[in-house]
């Protein structure tokens, strides 16, 4: 038996009927503040798709930085942190009443950023006649350029989400801002590395080594220590 809302309590009731599980007060609240929820869900799905596919492509790009272990380490930080971004934002899509596509091919096609193909792979169509065939002409500078442009697309993406939600949807804004913080760092890292590798010019990023690979200081949800 359902319990009626407490009388005289200003936040005990609203547009969502008591006991209704088909609607969400969390959605009602941001709609009342001007958020177009359906539009936001679609943008978050596209953004999540970009983070997921970037994680995949960075796996390949990192492999081809062989012999440049410093580059590989920083690429690994960005790779794992992009996965953390996917993990952080995907539950928010469901909280808003949405869902990611059930087919991963559809999800990849919806990604809001271009595929970060390995240079020399003919946009991923390199013919592999043997399981151990590899691309042999991808240079570190070419790979770093792909990494840099992927991060720039991510910055534009999460900046847009921040603009859509600022002052209206604190929860989504907080997540997007935390992701954006790391994407801005990633861009700075790859500017530093590409500038020195390709142009011989030092443009420091201010990068400090993560505590461990993929530490994701802004986007990972960590527990609180209460002594």
N, C-alpha and C positions, 0 to 999 in steps of 0.2 A: 504494500500500500504506500503510495507516494505521500510525501509530507509537503503541505503547501508552504510557499515562501513566508518567511517571518514578516509579520506586519510592522510597518514603520521603519524598516531597514532600507535605506535608499538604493542599495545595490543588490538587493535580494531577488529582484525580478527585472525583466527587460523584454525585448522582442521575442526571444527564444522561450517557448512555453516550458513550464516546469516539467522536468523529467524527459524532455524531448531529446532524442539522440540523433536526429536527422539534421540538426543545425548546430552551429558552433558559436558560442558567445565570443570566442577569440577572433572569429571572422567578423561577427557583427560589429565588434568594437572598432576594427580598423576600417570597415566599410563606412561607418558613421563619420570617420575622420577623412574620408575622401579617397581611400585606396580602391582601385579597380582590381578586385581580387583575382578575377579570371585572367586578366592581363599579367598580373604579378606571377601567378602560377606558371603561365607559359614561359615567361622570361626566366624563372628559376629552373624550369626543366631544361631549357636551352643552356643555361649556365652550368647546371650539374652535368649535362652531357659533355660540355667542353672540358670540365675538370676531369671527368672520367676518361675521355679519349686522350687528353693530354698526358695523364698518368701512363696510359698504354704507350703512346708515342715516345715519351721521355725514356721509357724502359729501353727502347731500341736506340735512341740517340745516345744515351749514356754508354751503351755497349761499344759504340763506335768512337768513343773518346779514349780508346786504348792508348796507353803510353802517356796520357795526361791525367794522372791520378788526382791532381788538384781540381781539374775541371770536372772529372767524374764525381768527385765528392760533393761539389756544389750542385751539380746537376741532380745528384741523388737527393739532396735536401729538397730541391724544388719539386722533384718527382713525387716524393712521399708526402710533401705538404699539399700538393694538388689533390692527392687521394684524400687527405684529411679534409680538404674543402668540400669534396664530394660527400664525404661522410657527414660533415657538419650541416650542409644545406638540404640534403635529401629528406630527412625527417620533417623539415619545415614545410616541404611541398605537401606532405600527407596531413600535417596539422591544418593546413589551409583548405583541405578537402580535395587535393589533387593526387596524382599518381605519376610516377615515371613510366615510360612505355614498357610493355611486357616483352617486346622484342628488342634485343640489344642493337640490331641493325637500324631499327627506327630511331633508337636513342642516339646512336652515333651520327646518323644523318641530321638529327635535330640540333646537334652541338652548335653553340653560338659562335664558335671560332673555327678557322680553317684547320684542316688536318696538318699536324706538324710532321710531315713526311721526312724521312731520312734523305738528305741530298744524294743524288746519284741513283735513287731507287725508281726514277720515272714516276713520281707521285704514287709510290707504293706498288707500282705495276711491274717492277723488275722481275724478269723471268728467272725463276729458280729451277734449273734442270736437275739439281741434286740437293738433298736436304742440307748439305753443308755449304752450299753456295752463299757467298756474301758479297755485298757491295765493297769495292776496293778503292774507290776514288773520293770518298767523303772526307773533306779536310776538317780539322777542328774549327777553323774560322767559319766554314759553311754551317756546321752544326750549331755553333754558338749563335749565329744569326737567326736560325730557325727558333732556337730557344728564346732569344730576345723578343722576336715578333710575337711568339705565343704568349709571353708574359704581358706584352703591350695590349693584346686583344683582351686578356683577362682584366687588366686595369680598367679598360673602357667598359667592359661588361659590369663589373661590380660597382663602378662609379655610377652607372645608370641605375642599378638597383638601389644604391644609397639615395640617389636623388628622388626615386619614386617613393621611398619609405620614410625619409627623414621627417620627424615630427608627427608621423601618422601611424607607423607600424614599428614600435621600438624593438620588437624581437627580431624581425627580419633585418632591420637596419643594423642591429648589433652584430648579427652573423655576417652580413655583407661587409661591414666595416672591418671586422677582424680578418676576413679573407683578403680584403683590399690591402690592408697593412702588409701582409706577406707578399702579395703580388708586386707591390711597389718595391719591396726589398729585392725580390727576384729580378726585376728589371734592372735594378742598380748593379746586382752581381754580374749579370751577363753583359751589361755595358762595359764594366771594368774589364772583364775577361776578353771580350771581342775587340775592344779598343786596343788592348796591348797585343793580342795575338795577330790581328789583321793590320792595324795601323801603326803599331809601335808607340802608341801614345798612352800615358798613364792617366786614367780617369777614375780615381778611387771611389769605391761604392760605400765605404764605411762598414763593410761586411765583417761581422764577427762570427767565428765558427760556432755552429749549433752545439748544444750539449751532447747531442747524439743525432745521427742521421734522421731527417724528417721531424725534428723536434716540434715544429709548428707552434711557436710560443704564443701566437695570437689565436689560432683557430682550434686547437685541441682543447676539449673540455676536460679539465683536470679536477681531481677531488681536492677538498680543502683539508688542511691539517689543523686540527684543533687540539693544542697541547693541554 
